[in-house]
Amino acid sequence: MGEPEKCDPRSGCCRENCCACDTRRSRQESPDKESNAGEYVLLAAAGILLAGAICGEYLGLPAIVVNILALLSALCTGVPIITSSIKGLLGGKQSVCELAGIAIIAAMLIGEYTTAAEVGFILSIGEIAEEYAYRKSRREIEKIAAMHPDHGLVEKDGTLTEVPVDELEIGDIVLVRPGDIVPSDGIVISGSTSADESCLTGESVPVEKGAGDPVYSGSININGAVRIRVQKKNSDSTYSRIIGFVREAESRRPPTYPFIDKLASVYTPLTLAVTALVWIYTGSVERAITILIVACPCALLLSTPSAVISAIGTGARRGILIKSGSYLEEAGKIDTVLFDKTGTLTSGTMRVKSLMTFGNHDAGSVTALAAAAEYGSEHPVARAIQKYAEETGAGGRGCIKTNTRPGLGIEANSESGTVRVGNARFLAESGVTIPNGIQEEAELLSLGGTSPVFVSLNEEVIGIFSLEDSVREESECVIAGLKKTGISSISLVSGDKREVAERVADACGIDRENIRPGVAPGEKKAVVETFQSKGDTVCFVGDGINDAPALAQANVGVAMGSRENTVAIETSHVVLLRDDLRPLLGFLKLGRITARTIRANVAFALSFTFLLMVLAFFGFVSPAGGAIGHQVAVLAVLANSALVPVRLETSG
């Protein structure tokens, strides 16, 4: 993944061209709490001075007294806005919200000190309300980050020492008490408990843990003390990486930013020209100043990032890790979904149904050779053969040297000779001839809906494992759900033979004409490109282990992740952290909801700003009223974005 564009994830719109966001950013980045308190004191002083000026006008106090009170109030609130605008201009950064600073300066230059004070005070109050609303829209992300532990209780020389999670080392023994948050990924070595892993998967049902079971950082130990052996450094733990990706995703520029960049380069000069024309045409400086205030498009700037951050946080809390707002936008355009078979539509837990041997080789020797060749491999076929070897007591030691061919098989050198385990294509490419009789047996196995895996020793085929994989119980309802949303192009891409793929497709509800059998992992990328060349917007769903090229090529690559499978987190655009396909429907719904929310935000921000400008032109809105209207627009956009999780819940 490329280096993300850096910005303060706490800032309102993650940009430099918004004066409200600039002043908020400087406040939030300040490490000194007293300086923040000082700003609130300054705002309170500005309010008191402004109230004094307004009361003075009604009470008939001398104009000089009223003007001094108003000027002091304007300086208290206007200086931060003006300073941020000047810094932006001196730094060569075109700003669109510098219009507010210009309006305050213009009001003071013509002696409208009360107007300048009113505008500055209302904008400053609005920033506080905006900051509160924006933080509320980010509450899901804050909840995720808040679950990250700070310390772990490490056993050293018979004593417990509280150690920061960043200093935990692989191999450390950590005590996790009831109610504690697991500090790092590890293995339970003693004790038993139930763990709440909802921070990782969105699933609230506790998971039972005992000796030998894995536990993950960020999960909560519910009811029993356990001792765990740390297996990963904090920076490499599953939860740390999830938080990192979520933070990175919210800081990236959402897809509508190029439009705003272009807008920023022409918006201010154009607005100043319109303001000058209004001044000349109406002869009213007050109307011109109001135009400057209401023209500040802060609501437009926040339209996309506020919705995206709300959606990313909503997804993360439900076990859907979305790496960028651009994939949310793409999700709303998806018209084609391609599914990998093993580990995606199926459980990925294969088992050996039967074993046929040939020649003078018995089942024990064939199994031992195959298990030795597959030793250490995490492929589903390898795990199935290794498990079968353990169950039959025929387990063998690993071979001297192995060479894996993704999607085909594995070749290994042993004391007995060269062992190959894989499909018919792999053996043919390796120069091994499969006798007709054995080939016919393999075809019968395929017709029965199982996958034949050949075993050869040197140039002789010595056995065939018959493997089967169960279809996920939720696969059929997910396919039906996709069809209900209007996605009619749903295909199955598999490395297995057509007969095996058809069995899975029939069980899931995928039409047989949409099956792509016999496709190696490296060739799945080409399948995705074929659909894209026809103008389709493709979502590829895979297990994230050997589908990386296809996941990267798709408009949206969705990986069936798990807490163990961190490869999926690295290679895909979206990760379903729960071992369940149903969140895929949630992600696609979330994408459509987010796209609609952004469009509504942009339409409202543009139309409301234009309406205020028209009212200002005819004199129906004063500068103070314009400042209020400006903040109403911003808060309305933030409130609409905050409703993204509510809309997802009520979407069915």
Secondary structure, 3 states (H helix, E strand, C coil): CCCCCCCCCCCCCCCCCCHHHHHHHHHHHCCCHHHHHHHHHHHHHHHHHHHHHHHHHHHCCCHHHHHHHHHHHHHHHHHHHHHHHHHHHHCCCCCCCHHHHHHHHHHHHCCCHHHHHHHHHHHHHHHHHHHHHHHHHCHHHHHHHHCCCCEEEEEECCEEEEEEHHHCCCCCEEEECCCCECCCCEEEEECCEEEECHHHHCCCCCEEECCCCEECCCCEECCCCEEEEECCCHHHCHHHHHHHHHHHHHHCCCCCHHHHHHHHHHHHHHHHHHHHHHHHHHCCHHHHHHHHHHCCCHHHHHHHHHHHHHHHHHHHHCCEEECCHHHHHHHCCCCEEEEEHHHHHECCCCEEEEEEECCCCCHHHHHHHHHHHCCCCCCHHHHHHHHHHHHHCCCCCCCCEEEEECCCEEEEEECCEEEEEECHHHHHHCCCCCCHHHHHHHHHHHHCCCEEEEEEECCEEEEEEEEECCECCCHHHHHHHHHHCCCCEEEEECCCCHHHHHHHHHHHCCCHHHEECCCCHHHHHHHHHHHHHCCCCEEEEECCCCCHHHHHHCCEEEEECCCCCHHHHHHCCEEECCCCCCHHHHHHHHHHHHHHHHHHHHHHHHHHHHHHHHHHHCCCCCHHHHHHHHHHHHHHHHHHHHCHHHHHHHCC
